[in-house]
Amino acid sequence: MDPDFLNAFTQPSTLDRFLTEDAIAKGEKRKLIKPTSSNNPKLEELKLFLTEWINRTLKEEHIVVKSLEEDLYDGLVLHHLLENLGSLKLDVDKIALTEKKQRQKLTVIMEAVAKCLQLEESQLKWSVESILAKDLLSTLHLLVAIAKHFEPNLALPPNVQVETITIETTSRGLKTSNAVEYITENKENIEAQSKDDAFDELFSCAPDKLDAVKKALLQFVNQHVGKLGINVENIKSQFSDGVILLLLIGQLEGYFLNLRNFFLTPASTTEMLHNVNLALELLAEGGLLNFPVNSE
């Protein structure tokens, strides 16, 4: 079993749940918030904010939410919330008592949300199954998306990020990958993006100087990874699988990356994404990355 999986969980009940045979089906992936982020003050602030927002919105309907995971999984609160915020009339019963009925109800709700937000399935950070399973990460992503769409002026707590672990069952056992994920937007990054940075200026005002910058970056990279017998000629293509980025981070920070933690010769997109996610995690832990980056 992947030792990172064991180290990621400090709560025995959580670990035991995922060691059961039917916790995760073969080939299935499950993303969870690490226990190390569970007591994150910003995460707690967001949970409290969303809870109070829901209760304030549904006050006249005498609905009181105490736990986002426990009170939203069956679709009842989400049903009332969407009808209240978007005046949506959903063709489904308000109360669903059986798991089958709850799944059917959530399917209708998720379809309505995706349609309102104009999101493709690949863009969704939640699913019927994850909400039904009381998954906190999915529930938060869903509520934040609903709040931003229907009440764009709502002052959501910014810069809420969590450490996540993605667990996948393979023929060789449990495989894990770690990442840092933003739930609400990085306000500092948004403000920074409103002004052109040096690279924006290069692209727009001085494209003739771009080649000189690329040459300087290549020289910098090769100065460090060259010690490992590696030569980089194309930053765009040779950095795409995350290998050289990881090796460069190791050289600059002066530590050795265990070869078991990443794929030195990635053979699939999944393995490349694992490498890139690990690199982004290392940069975030080192305080060098304070804005979200899409690993894909």
Protein Blocks (a to p, Z undefined) as FASTA:
>chain_A
ZZklmmmpmbfklmmmmmpmklpcghiacddddfklmmgmklmmmmmmmmmmmmmmmmmn
opacfbfklmmmnommmmmmmmmmnopacdbdfbdfbfklmmmmmmmmmmmmmmmnopaf
klpcbdfklmmnopaklmmmmmmmmmmmmmmmbccdehiacddddddddfkbccdddddd
dfbdcfklmmmmmpccfklmmmmmmmmlmmmmmmmmmmmmmmmmmmnopacfblklmmmn
ommmmmmmmmmnopacdfklpcfbacbfklmmmmmmmmmmmmmmnopaccdcdfZZ
